[in-house]
Amino acid sequence: EHFSDNEIAELSYAIAAIKGWNMLNISLRNPIPEIPPAGF
């Protein structure tokens, strides 16, 4: 066994938190404009 029960619980929470933030980020993502602004 590699992880204790407490470590498995902490890892599961961390994975769920990361996945939640990623899903929120994807839903709020701004579309990339087709024409870049002048100067770039």
N, CA, C and O atoms as a MOPAC input file, in Angstrom:
PM7 MOZYME 1SCF
protein

 N      0.85200 1    -1.17900 1     0.00000 1
 C      0.00000 1     0.00000 1     0.00000 1
 C      0.89800 1     1.24200 1     0.00000 1
 O      1.83200 1     1.34400 1     0.79500 1
 N      0.60500 1     2.17100 1    -0.89000 1
 C      1.44700 1     3.35200 1    -1.03300 1
 C      0.98500 1     4.52700 1    -0.18000 1
 O      1.81200 1     5.30900 1     0.28900 1
 N     -0.30400 1     4.66300 1     0.02400 1
 C     -0.83900 1     5.81400 1     0.75100 1
 C     -1.70800 1     5.35100 1     1.90800 1
 O     -2.37700 1     4.32000 1     1.83600 1
 N     -1.68100 1     6.13700 1     2.97800 1
 C     -2.57300 1     5.85400 1     4.10900 1
 C     -3.98400 1     6.32500 1     3.75600 1
 O     -4.19100 1     7.01000 1     2.75500 1
 N     -4.94300 1     5.94500 1     4.59300 1
 C     -6.32700 1     6.35900 1     4.34100 1
 C     -6.46100 1     7.87900 1     4.35100 1
 O     -7.20100 1     8.44400 1     3.54700 1
 N     -5.75000 1     8.53600 1     5.25700 1
 C     -5.80200 1     9.99700 1     5.34400 1
 C     -5.20600 1    10.63000 1     4.08500 1
 O     -5.75500 1    11.60100 1     3.56400 1
 N     -4.10200 1    10.09400 1     3.59800 1
 C     -3.47700 1    10.63300 1     2.38200 1
 C     -4.36800 1    10.43300 1     1.16000 1
 O     -4.43000 1    11.30300 1     0.29200 1
 N     -5.05200 1     9.30500 1     1.08500 1
 C     -5.98000 1     9.05600 1    -0.03000 1
 C     -7.11200 1    10.07500 1     0.00000 1
 O     -7.51600 1    10.58400 1    -1.04600 1
 N     -7.62700 1    10.37400 1     1.18900 1
 C     -8.69800 1    11.36600 1     1.31400 1
 C     -8.20300 1    12.74500 1     0.88700 1
 O     -8.91400 1    13.46700 1     0.18800 1
 N     -6.98800 1    13.11800 1     1.30300 1
 C     -6.43400 1    14.42200 1     0.93100 1
 C     -6.17900 1    14.51000 1    -0.56800 1
 O     -6.44600 1    15.54300 1    -1.18100 1
 N     -5.66800 1    13.44700 1    -1.15900 1
 C     -5.44000 1    13.43200 1    -2.60600 1
 C     -6.75400 1    13.53600 1    -3.37100 1
 O     -6.84200 1    14.25200 1    -4.36900 1
 N     -7.76800 1    12.82400 1    -2.90400 1
 C     -9.07700 1    12.87500 1    -3.56900 1
 C     -9.65300 1    14.28300 1    -3.51500 1
 O    -10.20900 1    14.76800 1    -4.50100 1
 N     -9.52100 1    14.94300 1    -2.36500 1
 C    -10.01300 1    16.31500 1    -2.23100 1
 C     -9.24700 1    17.25200 1    -3.15900 1
 O     -9.84800 1    18.10400 1    -3.81500 1
 N     -7.92300 1    17.09900 1    -3.21900 1
 C     -7.11100 1    17.96100 1    -4.08400 1
 C     -7.48700 1    17.76700 1    -5.55100 1
 O     -7.59300 1    18.74200 1    -6.29500 1
 N     -7.68600 1    16.53500 1    -5.97000 1
 C     -8.06900 1    16.25100 1    -7.36100 1
 C     -9.43100 1    16.85700 1    -7.66700 1
 O     -9.62100 1    17.44700 1    -8.73000 1
 N    -10.38100 1    16.71800 1    -6.74600 1
 C    -11.71800 1    17.28500 1    -6.95700 1
 C    -11.65700 1    18.80800 1    -7.03000 1
 O    -12.35700 1    19.41500 1    -7.84200 1
 N    -10.83000 1    19.43100 1    -6.19300 1
 C    -10.70700 1    20.89100 1    -6.20700 1
 C    -10.09800 1    21.36900 1    -7.51500 1
 O    -10.57900 1    22.33800 1    -8.10300 1
 N     -9.04300 1    20.70100 1    -7.97900 1
 C     -8.40300 1    21.08100 1    -9.24400 1
 C     -9.38200 1    20.92000 1   -10.39800 1
 O     -9.48300 1    21.79400 1   -11.25900 1
 N    -10.10300 1    19.80000 1   -10.41500 1
 C    -11.07100 1    19.57400 1   -11.49300 1
 C    -12.16800 1    20.63200 1   -11.47100 1
 O    -12.58900 1    21.11200 1   -12.52300 1
 N    -12.62900 1    20.99500 1   -10.29000 1
 C    -13.65200 1    22.03000 1   -10.17100 1
 C    -13.17600 1    23.37100 1   -10.69900 1
 O    -13.90300 1    24.04000 1   -11.43400 1
 N    -11.95700 1    23.77400 1   -10.33200 1
 C    -11.41500 1    25.04800 1   -10.83200 1
 C    -11.21100 1    24.99800 1   -12.33600 1
 O    -11.47100 1    25.98300 1   -13.02600 1
 N    -10.75100 1    23.87000 1   -12.85500 1
 C    -10.56600 1    23.74600 1   -14.30300 1
 C    -11.89500 1    23.86600 1   -15.04100 1
 O    -11.96700 1    24.53000 1   -16.07600 1
 N    -12.94400 1    23.23700 1   -14.52700 1
 C    -14.25200 1    23.31500 1   -15.18700 1
 C    -14.80000 1    24.74100 1   -15.13500 1
 O    -15.40200 1    25.20900 1   -16.10200 1
 N    -14.59600 1    25.43000 1   -14.01600 1
 C    -15.03100 1    26.82300 1   -13.90400 1
 C    -14.26000 1    27.69400 1   -14.88800 1
 O    -14.83900 1    28.55900 1   -15.54400 1
 N    -12.96200 1    27.46500 1   -14.98900 1
 C    -12.11700 1    28.22700 1   -15.91000 1
 C    -12.54500 1    28.02000 1   -17.35700 1
 O    -12.60100 1    28.97500 1   -18.13100 1
 N    -12.84200 1    26.78700 1   -17.72400 1
 C    -13.25300 1    26.49000 1   -19.09900 1
 C    -14.58100 1    27.17000 1   -19.41000 1
 O    -14.76700 1    27.68700 1   -20.51100 1
 N    -15.50400 1    27.17600 1   -18.45400 1
 C    -16.81300 1    27.77100 1   -18.71800 1
 C    -16.74600 1    29.29000 1   -18.82800 1
 O    -17.60200 1    29.89000 1   -19.47700 1
 N    -15.75800 1    29.92300 1   -18.21600 1
 C    -15.64100 1    31.38400 1   -18.24000 1
 C    -14.59100 1    31.88000 1   -19.23200 1
 O    -14.29500 1    33.07400 1   -19.28000 1
 N    -14.04000 1    30.98200 1   -20.00800 1
 C    -12.95800 1    31.33700 1   -20.92900 1
 C    -13.43300 1    32.36000 1   -21.95600 1
 O    -14.52900 1    32.24600 1   -22.50400 1
 N    -12.59200 1    33.35900 1   -22.20700 1
 C    -12.88100 1    34.35200 1   -23.23600 1
 C    -12.44900 1    33.80400 1   -24.58900 1
 O    -11.37200 1    33.21700 1   -24.69800 1
 N    -13.26800 1    33.98400 1   -25.62200 1
 C    -12.86000 1    33.51300 1   -26.94300 1
 C    -11.66600 1    34.32000 1   -27.46300 1
 O    -11.54100 1    35.51400 1   -27.19200 1
 N    -10.81100 1    33.65400 1   -28.19900 1
 C     -9.64600 1    34.31000 1   -28.79000 1
 C    -10.10800 1    35.05900 1   -30.03000 1
 O    -10.75000 1    34.46700 1   -30.89800 1
 N     -9.79400 1    36.36900 1   -30.13800 1
 C    -10.22100 1    37.11000 1   -31.32900 1
 C     -9.51300 1    36.59600 1   -32.58000 1
 O     -8.35300 1    36.18800 1   -32.52900 1
 N    -10.23200 1    36.62300 1   -33.70400 1
 C     -9.64800 1    36.13100 1   -34.95500 1
 C     -8.56200 1    37.07100 1   -35.46400 1
 O     -7.55800 1    36.62000 1   -36.01500 1
 N     -8.75900 1    38.37700 1   -35.28000 1
 C     -7.77700 1    39.36300 1   -35.72800 1
 C     -7.08200 1    39.91500 1   -34.48700 1
 O     -7.74500 1    40.50000 1   -33.63100 1
 N     -5.76800 1    39.74500 1   -34.36600 1
 C     -5.08000 1    40.25800 1   -33.18000 1
 C     -5.09200 1    41.78900 1   -33.17100 1
 O     -5.14500 1    42.41200 1   -34.23100 1
 N     -5.04400 1    42.39500 1   -31.98900 1
 C     -5.01800 1    43.84600 1   -31.92500 1
 C     -3.74400 1    44.40500 1   -32.56100 1
 O     -2.72600 1    43.71800 1   -32.65200 1
 N     -3.81900 1    45.65800 1   -32.99300 1
 C     -2.66600 1    46.29400 1   -33.64100 1
 C     -1.48900 1    46.34300 1   -32.67800 1
 O     -1.66300 1    46.55200 1   -31.47700 1
 N     -0.31200 1    46.15200 1   -33.20800 1
 C      0.89600 1    46.21000 1   -32.39600 1
 C      1.41800 1    44.85800 1   -31.97900 1
 O      2.47500 1    44.76900 1   -31.35500 1
 N      0.69800 1    43.80100 1   -32.31100 1
 C      1.17200 1    42.46600 1   -31.93900 1
 C      1.52400 1    41.66700 1   -33.15300 1
 O      1.94200 1    40.51600 1   -33.03500 1

